[in-house]
Amino acid sequence: MPGRSQQEVRGEVLEISFGAGLNLPHYPSHIKKLTTIEPNSGMNKITQKRLMMVDGCG
């Protein structure tokens, strides 16, 4: 989803199939809340590491 459409999101965002969180750096800082759904529980460790590297998520 990276690109113009992602920069235009506002308010609260729901991302389905979040995976390893590769889209995180592409979300604008002005969104109020990001809720994610990832059916593969094995991705949780990868995602947690990525969250710690993104400013404002840790």
LUMLUMDREN-2810 file (N, C-alpha, C; in Angstrom, 1 decimal):
<atoms>
<atom><aa>M</aa><ch>A</ch><at>N</at><xx>0.8</xx><yy>-1.2</yy><zz>0.0</zz></atom>
<atom><aa>M</aa><ch>A</ch><at>CA</at><xx>0.0</xx><yy>0.0</yy><zz>0.0</zz></atom>
<atom><aa>M</aa><ch>A</ch><at>C</at><xx>0.8</xx><yy>1.3</yy><zz>0.0</zz></atom>
<atom><aa>P</aa><ch>A</ch><at>N</at><xx>2.1</xx><yy>1.2</yy><zz>0.2</zz></atom>
<atom><aa>P</aa><ch>A</ch><at>CA</at><xx>2.9</xx><yy>2.5</yy><zz>0.2</zz></atom>
<atom><aa>P</aa><ch>A</ch><at>C</at><xx>2.6</xx><yy>3.3</yy><zz>-1.0</zz></atom>
<atom><aa>G</aa><ch>A</ch><at>N</at><xx>2.5</xx><yy>4.6</yy><zz>-0.8</zz></atom>
<atom><aa>G</aa><ch>A</ch><at>CA</at><xx>2.3</xx><yy>5.5</yy><zz>-1.9</zz></atom>
<atom><aa>G</aa><ch>A</ch><at>C</at><xx>1.3</xx><yy>6.6</yy><zz>-1.5</zz></atom>
<atom><aa>R</aa><ch>A</ch><at>N</at><xx>0.8</xx><yy>7.3</yy><zz>-2.4</zz></atom>
<atom><aa>R</aa><ch>A</ch><at>CA</at><xx>0.0</xx><yy>8.5</yy><zz>-2.2</zz></atom>
<atom><aa>R</aa><ch>A</ch><at>C</at><xx>-1.3</xx><yy>8.2</yy><zz>-1.3</zz></atom>
<atom><aa>S</aa><ch>A</ch><at>N</at><xx>-1.9</xx><yy>7.1</yy><zz>-1.6</zz></atom>
<atom><aa>S</aa><ch>A</ch><at>CA</at><xx>-3.2</xx><yy>6.7</yy><zz>-0.9</zz></atom>
<atom><aa>S</aa><ch>A</ch><at>C</at><xx>-2.9</xx><yy>6.6</yy><zz>0.6</zz></atom>
<atom><aa>Q</aa><ch>A</ch><at>N</at><xx>-1.7</xx><yy>6.0</yy><zz>1.0</zz></atom>
<atom><aa>Q</aa><ch>A</ch><at>CA</at><xx>-1.4</xx><yy>5.8</yy><zz>2.4</zz></atom>
<atom><aa>Q</aa><ch>A</ch><at>C</at><xx>-1.1</xx><yy>7.2</yy><zz>3.1</zz></atom>
<atom><aa>Q</aa><ch>A</ch><at>N</at><xx>-0.6</xx><yy>8.1</yy><zz>2.4</zz></atom>
<atom><aa>Q</aa><ch>A</ch><at>CA</at><xx>-0.3</xx><yy>9.4</yy><zz>2.9</zz></atom>
<atom><aa>Q</aa><ch>A</ch><at>C</at><xx>-1.6</xx><yy>10.2</yy><zz>3.2</zz></atom>
<atom><aa>E</aa><ch>A</ch><at>N</at><xx>-2.6</xx><yy>9.8</yy><zz>2.5</zz></atom>
<atom><aa>E</aa><ch>A</ch><at>CA</at><xx>-3.9</xx><yy>10.6</yy><zz>2.7</zz></atom>
<atom><aa>E</aa><ch>A</ch><at>C</at><xx>-4.8</xx><yy>10.1</yy><zz>3.8</zz></atom>
<atom><aa>V</aa><ch>A</ch><at>N</at><xx>-4.4</xx><yy>9.0</yy><zz>4.5</zz></atom>
<atom><aa>V</aa><ch>A</ch><at>CA</at><xx>-5.3</xx><yy>8.4</yy><zz>5.5</zz></atom>
<atom><aa>V</aa><ch>A</ch><at>C</at><xx>-5.3</xx><yy>9.4</yy><zz>6.7</zz></atom>
<atom><aa>R</aa><ch>A</ch><at>N</at><xx>-6.5</xx><yy>9.3</yy><zz>7.4</zz></atom>
<atom><aa>R</aa><ch>A</ch><at>CA</at><xx>-6.7</xx><yy>10.2</yy><zz>8.5</zz></atom>
<atom><aa>R</aa><ch>A</ch><at>C</at><xx>-7.4</xx><yy>9.4</yy><zz>9.6</zz></atom>
<atom><aa>G</aa><ch>A</ch><at>N</at><xx>-7.3</xx><yy>9.9</yy><zz>10.9</zz></atom>
<atom><aa>G</aa><ch>A</ch><at>CA</at><xx>-8.0</xx><yy>9.3</yy><zz>12.0</zz></atom>
<atom><aa>G</aa><ch>A</ch><at>C</at><xx>-7.5</xx><yy>8.0</yy><zz>12.4</zz></atom>
<atom><aa>E</aa><ch>A</ch><at>N</at><xx>-8.4</xx><yy>7.0</yy><zz>12.5</zz></atom>
<atom><aa>E</aa><ch>A</ch><at>CA</at><xx>-8.1</xx><yy>5.6</yy><zz>12.9</zz></atom>
<atom><aa>E</aa><ch>A</ch><at>C</at><xx>-8.0</xx><yy>4.8</yy><zz>11.6</zz></atom>
<atom><aa>V</aa><ch>A</ch><at>N</at><xx>-7.0</xx><yy>3.9</yy><zz>11.6</zz></atom>
<atom><aa>V</aa><ch>A</ch><at>CA</at><xx>-6.7</xx><yy>3.1</yy><zz>10.4</zz></atom>
<atom><aa>V</aa><ch>A</ch><at>C</at><xx>-6.7</xx><yy>1.6</yy><zz>10.9</zz></atom>
<atom><aa>L</aa><ch>A</ch><at>N</at><xx>-7.3</xx><yy>0.8</yy><zz>10.0</zz></atom>
<atom><aa>L</aa><ch>A</ch><at>CA</at><xx>-7.2</xx><yy>-0.7</yy><zz>10.2</zz></atom>
<atom><aa>L</aa><ch>A</ch><at>C</at><xx>-6.5</xx><yy>-1.3</yy><zz>9.1</zz></atom>
<atom><aa>E</aa><ch>A</ch><at>N</at><xx>-5.4</xx><yy>-2.0</yy><zz>9.4</zz></atom>
<atom><aa>E</aa><ch>A</ch><at>CA</at><xx>-4.6</xx><yy>-2.7</yy><zz>8.3</zz></atom>
<atom><aa>E</aa><ch>A</ch><at>C</at><xx>-4.8</xx><yy>-4.2</yy><zz>8.6</zz></atom>
<atom><aa>I</aa><ch>A</ch><at>N</at><xx>-5.4</xx><yy>-4.9</yy><zz>7.6</zz></atom>
<atom><aa>I</aa><ch>A</ch><at>CA</at><xx>-5.6</xx><yy>-6.3</yy><zz>7.6</zz></atom>
<atom><aa>I</aa><ch>A</ch><at>C</at><xx>-4.4</xx><yy>-7.0</yy><zz>6.9</zz></atom>
<atom><aa>S</aa><ch>A</ch><at>N</at><xx>-4.0</xx><yy>-8.1</yy><zz>7.5</zz></atom>
<atom><aa>S</aa><ch>A</ch><at>CA</at><xx>-2.8</xx><yy>-8.9</yy><zz>7.0</zz></atom>
<atom><aa>S</aa><ch>A</ch><at>C</at><xx>-1.5</xx><yy>-8.0</yy><zz>7.1</zz></atom>
<atom><aa>F</aa><ch>A</ch><at>N</at><xx>-1.3</xx><yy>-7.6</yy><zz>8.3</zz></atom>
<atom><aa>F</aa><ch>A</ch><at>CA</at><xx>-0.2</xx><yy>-6.6</yy><zz>8.6</zz></atom>
<atom><aa>F</aa><ch>A</ch><at>C</at><xx>1.2</xx><yy>-7.2</yy><zz>8.4</zz></atom>
<atom><aa>G</aa><ch>A</ch><at>N</at><xx>1.3</xx><yy>-8.5</yy><zz>8.5</zz></atom>
<atom><aa>G</aa><ch>A</ch><at>CA</at><xx>2.6</xx><yy>-9.2</yy><zz>8.2</zz></atom>
<atom><aa>G</aa><ch>A</ch><at>C</at><xx>3.7</xx><yy>-8.7</yy><zz>9.1</zz></atom>
<atom><aa>A</aa><ch>A</ch><at>N</at><xx>4.8</xx><yy>-8.4</yy><zz>8.6</zz></atom>
<atom><aa>A</aa><ch>A</ch><at>CA</at><xx>6.0</xx><yy>-8.0</yy><zz>9.4</zz></atom>
<atom><aa>A</aa><ch>A</ch><at>C</at><xx>6.0</xx><yy>-6.5</yy><zz>9.6</zz></atom>
<atom><aa>G</aa><ch>A</ch><at>N</at><xx>5.0</xx><yy>-5.8</yy><zz>9.2</zz></atom>
<atom><aa>G</aa><ch>A</ch><at>CA</at><xx>4.9</xx><yy>-4.4</yy><zz>9.5</zz></atom>
<atom><aa>G</aa><ch>A</ch><at>C</at><xx>5.7</xx><yy>-3.5</yy><zz>8.5</zz></atom>
<atom><aa>L</aa><ch>A</ch><at>N</at><xx>5.9</xx><yy>-4.0</yy><zz>7.3</zz></atom>
<atom><aa>L</aa><ch>A</ch><at>CA</at><xx>6.7</xx><yy>-3.3</yy><zz>6.3</zz></atom>
<atom><aa>L</aa><ch>A</ch><at>C</at><xx>6.1</xx><yy>-1.9</yy><zz>5.9</zz></atom>
<atom><aa>N</aa><ch>A</ch><at>N</at><xx>4.8</xx><yy>-1.8</yy><zz>6.1</zz></atom>
<atom><aa>N</aa><ch>A</ch><at>CA</at><xx>4.1</xx><yy>-0.5</yy><zz>5.8</zz></atom>
<atom><aa>N</aa><ch>A</ch><at>C</at><xx>4.3</xx><yy>0.6</yy><zz>6.9</zz></atom>
<atom><aa>L</aa><ch>A</ch><at>N</at><xx>4.7</xx><yy>0.2</yy><zz>8.0</zz></atom>
<atom><aa>L</aa><ch>A</ch><at>CA</at><xx>4.8</xx><yy>1.2</yy><zz>9.1</zz></atom>
<atom><aa>L</aa><ch>A</ch><at>C</at><xx>5.5</xx><yy>2.5</yy><zz>8.8</zz></atom>
<atom><aa>P</aa><ch>A</ch><at>N</at><xx>6.6</xx><yy>2.5</yy><zz>8.2</zz></atom>
<atom><aa>P</aa><ch>A</ch><at>CA</at><xx>7.3</xx><yy>3.7</yy><zz>7.9</zz></atom>
<atom><aa>P</aa><ch>A</ch><at>C</at><xx>6.6</xx><yy>4.6</yy><zz>6.9</zz></atom>
<atom><aa>H</aa><ch>A</ch><at>N</at><xx>5.6</xx><yy>4.0</yy><zz>6.2</zz></atom>
<atom><aa>H</aa><ch>A</ch><at>CA</at><xx>4.9</xx><yy>4.8</yy><zz>5.2</zz></atom>
<atom><aa>H</aa><ch>A</ch><at>C</at><xx>3.6</xx><yy>5.5</yy><zz>5.7</zz></atom>
<atom><aa>Y</aa><ch>A</ch><at>N</at><xx>3.2</xx><yy>5.2</yy><zz>6.9</zz></atom>
<atom><aa>Y</aa><ch>A</ch><at>CA</at><xx>2.0</xx><yy>5.9</yy><zz>7.5</zz></atom>
<atom><aa>Y</aa><ch>A</ch><at>C</at><xx>2.4</xx><yy>7.3</yy><zz>7.9</zz></atom>
<atom><aa>P</aa><ch>A</ch><at>N</at><xx>1.6</xx><yy>8.2</yy><zz>7.7</zz></atom>
<atom><aa>P</aa><ch>A</ch><at>CA</at><xx>1.9</xx><yy>9.6</yy><zz>8.2</zz></atom>
<atom><aa>P</aa><ch>A</ch><at>C</at><xx>1.8</xx><yy>9.7</yy><zz>9.7</zz></atom>
<atom><aa>S</aa><ch>A</ch><at>N</at><xx>2.5</xx><yy>10.6</yy><zz>10.3</zz></atom>
<atom><aa>S</aa><ch>A</ch><at>CA</at><xx>2.5</xx><yy>10.7</yy><zz>11.7</zz></atom>
<atom><aa>S</aa><ch>A</ch><at>C</at><xx>1.2</xx><yy>11.3</yy><zz>12.3</zz></atom>
<atom><aa>H</aa><ch>A</ch><at>N</at><xx>0.4</xx><yy>11.8</yy><zz>11.5</zz></atom>
<atom><aa>H</aa><ch>A</ch><at>CA</at><xx>-0.9</xx><yy>12.5</yy><zz>12.0</zz></atom>
<atom><aa>H</aa><ch>A</ch><at>C</at><xx>-2.0</xx><yy>11.5</yy><zz>12.2</zz></atom>
<atom><aa>I</aa><ch>A</ch><at>N</at><xx>-1.9</xx><yy>10.2</yy><zz>11.9</zz></atom>
<atom><aa>I</aa><ch>A</ch><at>CA</at><xx>-3.0</xx><yy>9.3</yy><zz>12.2</zz></atom>
<atom><aa>I</aa><ch>A</ch><at>C</at><xx>-3.1</xx><yy>9.1</yy><zz>13.7</zz></atom>
<atom><aa>K</aa><ch>A</ch><at>N</at><xx>-4.3</xx><yy>9.0</yy><zz>14.2</zz></atom>
<atom><aa>K</aa><ch>A</ch><at>CA</at><xx>-4.6</xx><yy>8.9</yy><zz>15.6</zz></atom>
<atom><aa>K</aa><ch>A</ch><at>C</at><xx>-4.3</xx><yy>7.5</yy><zz>16.1</zz></atom>
<atom><aa>K</aa><ch>A</ch><at>N</at><xx>-4.7</xx><yy>6.5</yy><zz>15.4</zz></atom>
<atom><aa>K</aa><ch>A</ch><at>CA</at><xx>-4.6</xx><yy>5.1</yy><zz>15.9</zz></atom>
<atom><aa>K</aa><ch>A</ch><at>C</at><xx>-4.4</xx><yy>4.1</yy><zz>14.7</zz></atom>
<atom><aa>L</aa><ch>A</ch><at>N</at><xx>-3.5</xx><yy>3.2</yy><zz>14.8</zz></atom>
<atom><aa>L</aa><ch>A</ch><at>CA</at><xx>-3.4</xx><yy>2.1</yy><zz>13.8</zz></atom>
<atom><aa>L</aa><ch>A</ch><at>C</at><xx>-3.7</xx><yy>0.8</yy><zz>14.5</zz></atom>
<atom><aa>T</aa><ch>A</ch><at>N</at><xx>-4.7</xx><yy>0.1</yy><zz>14.0</zz></atom>
<atom><aa>T</aa><ch>A</ch><at>CA</at><xx>-5.1</xx><yy>-1.2</yy><zz>14.5</zz></atom>
<atom><aa>T</aa><ch>A</ch><at>C</at><xx>-4.7</xx><yy>-2.2</yy><zz>13.4</zz></atom>
<atom><aa>T</aa><ch>A</ch><at>N</at><xx>-4.0</xx><yy>-3.3</yy><zz>13.8</zz></atom>
<atom><aa>T</aa><ch>A</ch><at>CA</at><xx>-3.6</xx><yy>-4.3</yy><zz>12.8</zz></atom>
<atom><aa>T</aa><ch>A</ch><at>C</at><xx>-4.2</xx><yy>-5.6</yy><zz>13.1</zz></atom>
<atom><aa>I</aa><ch>A</ch><at>N</at><xx>-4.3</xx><yy>-6.4</yy><zz>12.0</zz></atom>
<atom><aa>I</aa><ch>A</ch><at>CA</at><xx>-4.8</xx><yy>-7.8</yy><zz>12.2</zz></atom>
<atom><aa>I</aa><ch>A</ch><at>C</at><xx>-3.8</xx><yy>-8.6</yy><zz>11.3</zz></atom>
<atom><aa>E</aa><ch>A</ch><at>N</at><xx>-3.2</xx><yy>-9.7</yy><zz>11.9</zz></atom>
<atom><aa>E</aa><ch>A</ch><at>CA</at><xx>-2.3</xx><yy>-10.6</yy><zz>11.2</zz></atom>
<atom><aa>E</aa><ch>A</ch><at>C</at><xx>-2.7</xx><yy>-12.0</yy><zz>11.7</zz></atom>
<atom><aa>P</aa><ch>A</ch><at>N</at><xx>-3.2</xx><yy>-12.8</yy><zz>10.8</zz></atom>
<atom><aa>P</aa><ch>A</ch><at>CA</at><xx>-3.6</xx><yy>-14.2</yy><zz>11.1</zz></atom>
<atom><aa>P</aa><ch>A</ch><at>C</at><xx>-2.4</xx><yy>-15.1</yy><zz>11.4</zz></atom>
<atom><aa>N</aa><ch>A</ch><at>N</at><xx>-1.3</xx><yy>-14.8</yy><zz>10.9</zz></atom>
<atom><aa>N</aa><ch>A</ch><at>CA</at><xx>-0.1</xx><yy>-15.6</yy><zz>11.1</zz></atom>
<atom><aa>N</aa><ch>A</ch><at>C</at><xx>0.6</xx><yy>-15.2</yy><zz>12.4</zz></atom>
<atom><aa>S</aa><ch>A</ch><at>N</at><xx>0.4</xx><yy>-16.0</yy><zz>13.5</zz></atom>
<atom><aa>S</aa><ch>A</ch><at>CA</at><xx>0.9</xx><yy>-15.7</yy><zz>14.8</zz></atom>
<atom><aa>S</aa><ch>A</ch><at>C</at><xx>2.5</xx><yy>-15.7</yy><zz>14.8</zz></atom>
<atom><aa>G</aa><ch>A</ch><at>N</at><xx>3.1</xx><yy>-16.3</yy><zz>13.9</zz></atom>
<atom><aa>G</aa><ch>A</ch><at>CA</at><xx>4.5</xx><yy>-16.3</yy><zz>13.8</zz></atom>
<atom><aa>G</aa><ch>A</ch><at>C</at><xx>5.1</xx><yy>-15.0</yy><zz>13.5</zz></atom>
<atom><aa>M</aa><ch>A</ch><at>N</at><xx>4.3</xx><yy>-14.1</yy><zz>13.0</zz></atom>
<atom><aa>M</aa><ch>A</ch><at>CA</at><xx>4.8</xx><yy>-12.7</yy><zz>12.6</zz></atom>
<atom><aa>M</aa><ch>A</ch><at>C</at><xx>4.9</xx><yy>-11.8</yy><zz>13.8</zz></atom>
<atom><aa>N</aa><ch>A</ch><at>N</at><xx>4.4</xx><yy>-12.2</yy><zz>14.9</zz></atom>
<atom><aa>N</aa><ch>A</ch><at>CA</at><xx>4.4</xx><yy>-11.3</yy><zz>16.1</zz></atom>
<atom><aa>N</aa><ch>A</ch><at>C</at><xx>5.8</xx><yy>-10.9</yy><zz>16.5</zz></atom>
<atom><aa>K</aa><ch>A</ch><at>N</at><xx>6.7</xx><yy>-11.8</yy><zz>16.6</zz></atom>
<atom><aa>K</aa><ch>A</ch><at>CA</at><xx>8.1</xx><yy>-11.4</yy><zz>17.1</zz></atom>
<atom><aa>K</aa><ch>A</ch><at>C</at><xx>8.7</xx><yy>-10.4</yy><zz>16.1</zz></atom>
<atom><aa>I</aa><ch>A</ch><at>N</at><xx>8.5</xx><yy>-10.7</yy><zz>14.8</zz></atom>
<atom><aa>I</aa><ch>A</ch><at>CA</at><xx>9.1</xx><yy>-9.8</yy><zz>13.8</zz></atom>
<atom><aa>I</aa><ch>A</ch><at>C</at><xx>8.5</xx><yy>-8.4</yy><zz>13.9</zz></atom>
<atom><aa>T</aa><ch>A</ch><at>N</at><xx>7.2</xx><yy>-8.4</yy><zz>14.0</zz></atom>
<atom><aa>T</aa><ch>A</ch><at>CA</at><xx>6.5</xx><yy>-7.1</yy><zz>14.1</zz></atom>
<atom><aa>T</aa><ch>A</ch><at>C</at><xx>6.9</xx><yy>-6.3</yy><zz>15.3</zz></atom>
<atom><aa>Q</aa><ch>A</ch><at>N</at><xx>7.0</xx><yy>-7.0</yy><zz>16.5</zz></atom>
<atom><aa>Q</aa><ch>A</ch><at>CA</at><xx>7.4</xx><yy>-6.3</yy><zz>17.7</zz></atom>
<atom><aa>Q</aa><ch>A</ch><at>C</at><xx>8.8</xx><yy>-5.6</yy><zz>17.5</zz></atom>
<atom><aa>K</aa><ch>A</ch><at>N</at><xx>9.7</xx><yy>-6.3</yy><zz>16.9</zz></atom>
<atom><aa>K</aa><ch>A</ch><at>CA</at><xx>11.0</xx><yy>-5.7</yy><zz>16.6</zz></atom>
<atom><aa>K</aa><ch>A</ch><at>C</at><xx>10.9</xx><yy>-4.5</yy><zz>15.8</zz></atom>
<atom><aa>R</aa><ch>A</ch><at>N</at><xx>10.1</xx><yy>-4.6</yy><zz>14.7</zz></atom>
<atom><aa>R</aa><ch>A</ch><at>CA</at><xx>9.9</xx><yy>-3.5</yy><zz>13.8</zz></atom>
<atom><aa>R</aa><ch>A</ch><at>C</at><xx>9.3</xx><yy>-2.3</yy><zz>14.5</zz></atom>
<atom><aa>L</aa><ch>A</ch><at>N</at><xx>8.3</xx><yy>-2.6</yy><zz>15.4</zz></atom>
<atom><aa>L</aa><ch>A</ch><at>CA</at><xx>7.7</xx><yy>-1.5</yy><zz>16.1</zz></atom>
<atom><aa>L</aa><ch>A</ch><at>C</at><xx>8.6</xx><yy>-0.7</yy><zz>17.0</zz></atom>
<atom><aa>M</aa><ch>A</ch><at>N</at><xx>9.6</xx><yy>-1.4</yy><zz>17.6</zz></atom>
<atom><aa>M</aa><ch>A</ch><at>CA</at><xx>10.6</xx><yy>-0.8</yy><zz>18.4</zz></atom>
<atom><aa>M</aa><ch>A</ch><at>C</at><xx>11.5</xx><yy>0.2</yy><zz>17.6</zz></atom>
<atom><aa>M</aa><ch>A</ch><at>N</at><xx>11.6</xx><yy>0.0</yy><zz>16.3</zz></atom>
<atom><aa>M</aa><ch>A</ch><at>CA</at><xx>12.5</xx><yy>0.8</yy><zz>15.5</zz></atom>
<atom><aa>M</aa><ch>A</ch><at>C</at><xx>11.7</xx><yy>2.0</yy><zz>14.9</zz></atom>
<atom><aa>V</aa><ch>A</ch><at>N</at><xx>10.4</xx><yy>2.1</yy><zz>15.0</zz></atom>
<atom><aa>V</aa><ch>A</ch><at>CA</at><xx>9.7</xx><yy>3.2</yy><zz>14.5</zz></atom>
<atom><aa>V</aa><ch>A</ch><at>C</at><xx>9.4</xx><yy>4.2</yy><zz>15.6</zz></atom>
<atom><aa>D</aa><ch>A</ch><at>N</at><xx>9.8</xx><yy>5.4</yy><zz>15.3</zz></atom>
<atom><aa>D</aa><ch>A</ch><at>CA</at><xx>9.6</xx><yy>6.5</yy><zz>16.3</zz></atom>
<atom><aa>D</aa><ch>A</ch><at>C</at><xx>8.1</xx><yy>6.6</yy><zz>16.7</zz></atom>
<atom><aa>G</aa><ch>A</ch><at>N</at><xx>7.9</xx><yy>6.7</yy><zz>18.0</zz></atom>
<atom><aa>G</aa><ch>A</ch><at>CA</at><xx>6.5</xx><yy>6.9</yy><zz>18.5</zz></atom>
<atom><aa>G</aa><ch>A</ch><at>C</at><xx>5.8</xx><yy>5.6</yy><zz>18.8</zz></atom>
<atom><aa>C</aa><ch>A</ch><at>N</at><xx>6.4</xx><yy>4.4</yy><zz>18.5</zz></atom>
<atom><aa>C</aa><ch>A</ch><at>CA</at><xx>5.7</xx><yy>3.2</yy><zz>18.7</zz></atom>
<atom><aa>C</aa><ch>A</ch><at>C</at><xx>6.3</xx><yy>2.4</yy><zz>19.8</zz></atom>
<atom><aa>G</aa><ch>A</ch><at>N</at><xx>7.3</xx><yy>2.8</yy><zz>20.5</zz></atom>
<atom><aa>G</aa><ch>A</ch><at>CA</at><xx>7.9</xx><yy>2.0</yy><zz>21.5</zz></atom>
<atom><aa>G</aa><ch>A</ch><at>C</at><xx>7.8</xx><yy>2.5</yy><zz>22.9</zz></atom>
</atoms>
